[in-house]
């Protein structure tokens, strides 16, 4: 089902849209491989997909990866680190505002009254996308969470903290080595899962079967790096690589690896050698309790490598707020109504 919004129309995603969806994800200025359907759909059994496609005069102009919760709230996206509208590389302010207007109107007419919007952090974008920030301002979106993503800017890196340098030297003296593993099983079974279960009583979000599947689907984007002493694995990190960012997705170390500085050695190598050509190296967040508190030990460690903060924001939006965009979009809304008015007049004359 579609609804018109000036020259815009909106459709809910189904499998017939896959090729068009993935094509825009591949070229959009604020998208990553996490929005490809082969990534999103690996956990389709856990989420009620309610993703939207926004068309302008029949041409795909934007996407909204999203799922519908049992309480009727739409989230973009509950199964992903971030979500929000994906738009074309040449999208202007008014283009993005039209996507918001069309999608919010569509959702409101469908009886969905609330959208939780998880912005893509700006360092993932290939071009600026703060048209979104302006849209959120105009519709009075409520800021409900703000996380601190610790990021190294590779073109202007800060020096490593002295403690990090000492730890790296200790690992070098122990003849530790970094290797890219071709399978995820050694790290998952010998380091990551035992560490998470033993220390926190939890398992990683991705099972070994799931990360193996995703790694096979996206071999250029998902990679496993581990630290070894001879043939003994001591530490590791799963990297999610995009056009602009190398993101550390899973980080863990054994007790022996901790004593030898294996984790610092790994991240020193990733930043200075493995991903020195990327714009950004992203350590991820240090927050707990929906952003209200900070894990100070984790913060100190990440800042010790030169990581500094980008905000990752979450917003609550009333779908009825689409009307608040109409004053800014009046020139487009009015121009779209003129052909309809002329057609109506012609029909009346007949």
MIROVO-29645 format. One record per residue (C-alpha): residue number from 0; x, y, z. Coordinates in Angstrom, 3 decimals. Each point is the difference from the previous one (the first is absolute). Layout:
BEGIN
 resi       px       py       pz
  NUM        X        Y        Z
...
***
This chain:
BEGIN
 resi       px       py       pz
    0    0.000    0.000    0.000
    1    1.239    3.496   -0.814
    2   -1.033    3.504    0.975
    3    0.684    3.212   -1.922
    4    1.724    2.979    1.589
    5    0.230    2.769   -2.599
    6    2.155   -1.599   -2.731
    7    1.104   -2.691    2.435
    8   -1.250   -3.516    0.625
    9    0.888   -2.576    2.635
   10   -0.023   -3.774   -0.099
   11    0.709   -2.571    2.674
   12    2.930   -2.245   -0.872
   13   -0.498   -3.528   -1.289
   14    2.327   -2.436   -1.764
   15   -0.884    1.378   -3.433
   16    1.784    3.239    0.932
   17    3.302   -1.664    0.939
   18    1.998    0.968   -3.101
   19   -1.135    3.639    0.089
   20    0.552    0.206    3.755
   21    3.547   -1.373   -0.179
   22    0.850    2.242   -2.958
   23   -0.764    3.145    2.002
   24    1.805   -1.363    3.061
   25    3.088   -0.493   -2.182
   26   -0.009    3.619   -1.213
   27   -1.665    1.995    2.794
   28    2.044    2.666    1.758
   29   -0.952   -1.162    3.500
   30   -0.269   -3.778   -0.271
   31    2.145   -2.972    0.938
   32   -0.059   -3.700   -0.814
   33   -2.110   -0.616    3.129
   34   -2.967    1.294   -2.009
   35    0.390   -2.585   -2.766
   36   -2.860   -2.466    0.129
   37    2.396   -2.958    0.248
   38    1.174    1.491    3.286
   39   -3.327    1.235    1.362
   40   -1.880   -3.157   -0.846
   41    2.291   -2.417    1.824
   42   -2.071    0.673    3.129
   43   -3.353    0.517   -1.733
   44   -1.534   -2.601    2.328
   45    0.658    2.304    2.994
   46   -1.428    3.247   -1.356
   47   -3.204    0.952   -1.786
   48    1.489    1.841   -2.963
   49   -1.793    3.217   -0.873
   50    2.611    1.676   -2.176
   51   -1.153    2.714   -2.379
   52    0.931    1.109   -3.515
   53   -0.661    3.642   -0.923
   54   -0.474    0.900   -3.652
   55    0.069    3.394   -1.689
   56   -1.914    0.027   -3.290
   57    0.425   -3.773   -0.163
   58    3.766    0.040    0.623
   59    1.467   -1.400    3.226
   60    1.130    2.938    2.150
   61    0.450   -1.465    3.462
   62   -0.203   -3.039    2.250
   63   -0.887   -0.466    3.649
   64    1.226   -3.298    1.500
   65   -2.422   -0.687    2.847
   66   -1.881   -2.559    2.043
   67   -3.358    0.150    1.740
   68   -0.094   -0.877    3.695
   69   -2.883   -1.832    1.654
   70   -1.132    3.249    1.652
   71   -0.416    1.678   -3.390
   72    3.191    2.095    0.133
   73    2.148    0.108   -3.132
   74    3.757   -0.188    0.613
   75    2.713    0.796   -2.521
   76    1.448   -2.548    0.628
   77   -0.240   -2.131    3.150
   78    2.269   -2.729   -1.376
   79    2.736    2.363   -1.215
   80    2.435    2.350    1.715
   81   -1.529    2.891   -1.912
   82   -2.741    0.720   -2.530
   83   -1.691    3.027   -1.485
   84   -0.675    1.143   -3.536
   85    2.376   -1.023   -2.759
   86   -0.013    2.587   -2.799
   87    1.676    0.516   -3.350
   88    3.440    1.630   -0.244
   89   -1.455    3.180   -1.505
   90   -2.902    0.382    2.472
   91   -0.612    3.617    1.036
   92   -1.535    1.389    3.167
   93   -3.470    0.114   -1.523
   94    0.420   -3.493   -1.479
   95    0.677   -1.402    3.470
   96   -2.833    2.002    1.564
   97   -2.345   -1.428   -2.636
   98    1.078   -3.529    0.934
   99   -0.774    0.727    3.655
  100   -3.334    1.590   -0.907
  101   -1.091   -2.855   -2.247
  102    1.078   -2.784    2.365
  103   -1.443    1.572    3.153
  104   -3.270    0.718   -1.762
  105   -0.159   -3.578   -1.272
  106    0.663   -1.414    3.459
  107   -2.545    2.309    1.614
  108   -2.659   -1.047   -2.500
  109    0.830   -3.638    0.780
  110   -0.672    0.606    3.696
  111    3.680   -0.105    1.020
  112    0.375    2.998    2.274
  113    3.617   -0.196    1.193
  114    3.392   -0.483   -1.640
  115    3.261   -0.633    1.868
  116    2.748    1.322   -2.255
  117    3.621   -1.148    0.512
  118    2.188    2.332   -2.049
  119    2.948   -1.269   -1.978
  120    3.044    1.611    1.694
  121    1.372    2.640   -2.338
  122    3.434   -1.546   -0.459
  123   -1.576   -2.870   -1.970
  124   -1.244    2.345   -2.714
  125    1.821    0.574   -3.256
  126   -1.582    3.482   -0.202
  127   -1.615    2.221    2.658
  128   -3.548   -0.983    0.984
  129   -0.973    2.573    2.613
  130   -3.136    0.630   -2.001
  131   -1.214   -2.680    2.409
  132    0.945    2.140    3.016
  133   -2.004    2.874   -1.480
  134   -2.999   -2.251   -0.611
  135    0.128   -1.285    3.593
  136    0.048    3.598    1.223
  137   -2.988    1.018   -2.128
  138   -2.152   -2.914    1.176
  139    0.938    0.527    3.668
  140    1.517   -3.466    0.302
  141    0.827   -0.889    3.601
  142    3.594   -0.957    0.759
  143   -0.359   -3.137    2.143
  144    3.537   -1.398   -0.050
  145    3.513    1.170   -0.847
  146    2.961   -2.380   -0.100
  147    3.679    0.912   -0.270
  148    1.679   -1.776   -2.915
  149    3.798    0.104    0.423
  150    1.623    0.554   -3.379
  151    3.560    0.459   -1.249
  152    0.304    2.506   -2.865
  153    2.764   -1.565   -2.060
  154    1.024    3.182   -1.823
  155    0.633    1.804    3.298
  156    0.819   -2.709    2.525
  157    0.836    0.768    3.596
  158    2.987   -1.829    1.518
  159   -0.658   -3.157    1.992
  160   -0.093    0.280    3.769
  161    3.265   -1.033    1.700
  162   -1.684   -3.001    1.681
  163   -1.192   -1.230   -3.388
  164    3.503    0.332   -1.463
  165    1.544   -1.929    2.896
  166   -2.530   -2.770   -0.401
  167    0.683   -0.242   -3.735
  168    3.743   -0.275    0.652
  169   -0.635   -2.808    2.489
  170   -1.920   -1.933   -2.679
  171    2.734    0.593   -2.546
  172    2.634   -1.366    2.398
  173   -2.172   -3.106    0.465
  174    0.023   -0.485   -3.806
  175   -3.778    0.170   -0.323
  176   -1.383    0.237   -3.520
  177   -3.188    1.299   -1.623
  178   -1.756   -2.171   -2.564
  179   -3.174    0.300   -2.030
  180   -1.930   -3.209    0.669
  181   -1.896   -1.544   -2.883
  182   -2.560   -1.523    2.376
  183   -1.694    1.426    3.085
  184   -0.115   -3.211    1.998
  185    3.351    0.210    1.855
  186   -0.693    3.487    1.305
  187   -3.667   -0.644    0.820
  188    0.605   -3.305    1.762
  189    3.328    0.638    1.768
  190   -0.128    3.715    0.819
  191   -3.218    1.962   -0.587
  192   -2.715   -2.316    1.340
  193    2.006   -1.211    3.050
  194    0.888    3.591    0.885
  195   -3.548    1.339   -0.315
  196   -1.594   -2.932    1.807
  197    2.638   -0.123    2.736
  198    0.114    3.721    0.740
  199   -3.482    1.260   -0.875
  200   -2.217   -3.072   -0.279
  201   -1.007    0.846   -3.586
  202    0.698   -1.271   -3.499
  203    0.872    2.069   -3.075
  204   -2.934    1.387   -1.988
  205    1.087   -2.113   -2.975
  206    0.361   -3.740    0.413
  207    2.913   -1.711   -1.739
  208   -2.420   -1.180   -2.689
  209   -1.317    3.532   -0.569
  210    3.381    1.750   -0.171
  211    1.264   -2.725   -2.342
  212   -3.020    0.533   -2.258
  213    0.393    3.784   -0.009
  214    3.748   -0.257   -0.543
  215   -0.616   -2.191   -3.041
  216   -2.581    2.454   -1.371
  217    2.200    3.061    0.612
  218    3.628   -1.160   -0.171
  219    1.291    3.478   -0.877
  220   -1.794    1.585    2.951
  221    0.233   -2.471    2.888
  222    3.451   -1.232    1.020
  223    1.522   -1.732    2.999
  224    3.369    1.039    1.422
  225    1.605   -1.909    2.857
  226    3.211    0.032    2.035
  227    2.032   -3.181    0.419
  228    2.905   -1.206    2.044
  229    1.308   -2.754   -2.251
  230   -3.272   -1.869   -0.688
  231   -1.860    1.121    3.132
  232   -2.683    2.615   -0.565
  233    0.073    2.751    2.649
  234   -2.228    2.844   -1.197
  235   -2.047    1.142   -2.925
  236   -2.316    2.504   -1.626
  237   -2.632   -0.327   -2.719
  238    0.159    2.949   -2.383
  239   -3.012    1.380   -1.851
  240    1.443    1.981   -2.890
  241   -1.899    2.637   -1.990
  242    1.095    2.551   -2.594
  243    1.160    2.438    2.681
  244    0.298   -1.995    3.231
  245    1.632   -3.025    1.573
  246   -2.255   -0.828    2.958
  247    1.058   -2.301    2.837
  248   -3.061   -2.201    0.478
  249    1.175   -2.654    2.463
  250    3.005    0.419    2.316
  251    1.282   -2.611    2.459
  252    3.198   -1.307    1.576
  253    0.994   -2.989    2.139
  254    1.625    0.410    3.402
  255    3.358   -1.016   -1.479
  256   -0.484    2.445   -2.844
  257   -0.826    2.781    2.439
  258    3.240   -0.599    1.894
  259    2.015    0.179   -3.233
  260   -1.639    3.144   -1.401
  261   -1.611   -1.902   -2.873
  262   -3.035    2.266   -0.383
  263    1.988    3.228   -0.050
  264    2.368   -1.608   -2.491
  265   -2.933   -0.937   -2.242
  266   -1.548    3.460    0.021
  267    3.324    1.700   -0.516
  268    0.426   -2.117   -3.129
  269   -3.567    0.560   -1.224
  270    0.293    3.782    0.330
  271    3.577    0.510   -1.175
  272    0.218   -2.696   -2.670
  273   -3.140   -1.979   -0.794
  274   -2.385    2.933   -0.447
  275    2.212    3.048   -0.209
  276   -1.509    0.820   -3.435
  277   -3.557    0.230    1.360
  278   -1.414    3.390    0.936
  279   -1.037   -1.250    3.425
  280    0.630   -2.833    2.408
  281   -3.039   -0.455    2.238
  282    0.327   -1.661    3.417
  283   -3.753    0.141    0.606
  284   -1.715    1.427    3.060
  285    0.865    0.037    3.718
  286   -3.518    0.593    1.308
  287   -2.416   -1.853    2.227
  288   -3.593    0.620    1.124
  289   -1.183    1.396   -3.331
  290    2.874    2.479   -0.141
  291   -0.516    1.409    3.493
  292    3.266   -1.368    1.416
  293    3.507   -0.628   -1.302
  294    2.276   -2.981    0.648
  295    3.015    2.067    1.032
  296    2.509   -2.838   -0.272
  297   -1.074   -0.757   -3.564
  298   -0.030    3.709   -0.812
  299    3.559    0.431    1.279
  300    1.211   -2.971   -2.049
  301   -1.574    1.214   -3.246
  302    1.089    3.596    0.515
  303    3.500   -1.349    0.686
  304    0.238   -0.862   -3.709
  305   -1.102    3.494   -1.020
  306   -3.707   -0.732   -0.241
  307   -2.198    3.072    0.336
  308   -3.764    0.355    0.096
  309   -2.608    0.082   -2.716
  310   -3.580    0.062    1.295
  311   -2.354   -2.826   -0.937
  312   -3.528    1.275    0.580
  313   -3.399   -1.649    0.349
  314   -3.244    1.920   -0.493
  315   -3.715   -0.490    0.647
  316   -2.243    1.387   -2.732
  317   -3.760    0.459   -0.124
  318   -1.098   -0.970   -3.503
  319   -2.647    2.732    0.136
  320    2.888    2.488   -0.101
  321    0.190   -0.305   -3.796
  322   -2.205    3.101   -0.151
  323    2.796    2.026    1.647
  324    2.059   -0.418   -3.181
  325   -2.615    1.514   -2.275
  326    0.913    3.650    0.487
  327    3.587   -0.653   -1.125
  328   -1.195   -2.245   -2.828
  329   -2.866    2.275   -1.091
  330    1.654    0.860   -3.334
  331    0.216   -3.693   -0.904
  332   -3.380   -0.924    1.409
  333   -1.694    2.830   -1.872
  334    1.733   -0.796   -3.290
  335   -1.033   -3.638    0.329
  336   -3.635    0.950    0.597
  337   -0.268    2.168   -3.159
  338   -0.074   -2.879   -2.537
  339   -2.626   -1.757    2.137
  340   -2.114    3.160    0.077
  341    0.284    0.411   -3.789
  342   -0.994   -3.628   -0.562
  343   -3.007    0.394    2.305
  344   -1.106    3.143   -1.837
  345    0.333   -1.739   -3.375
  346   -2.091   -2.923    1.181
  347   -2.698    2.354    1.295
  348   -0.192    1.766   -3.392
  349   -0.548   -3.322   -1.745
***
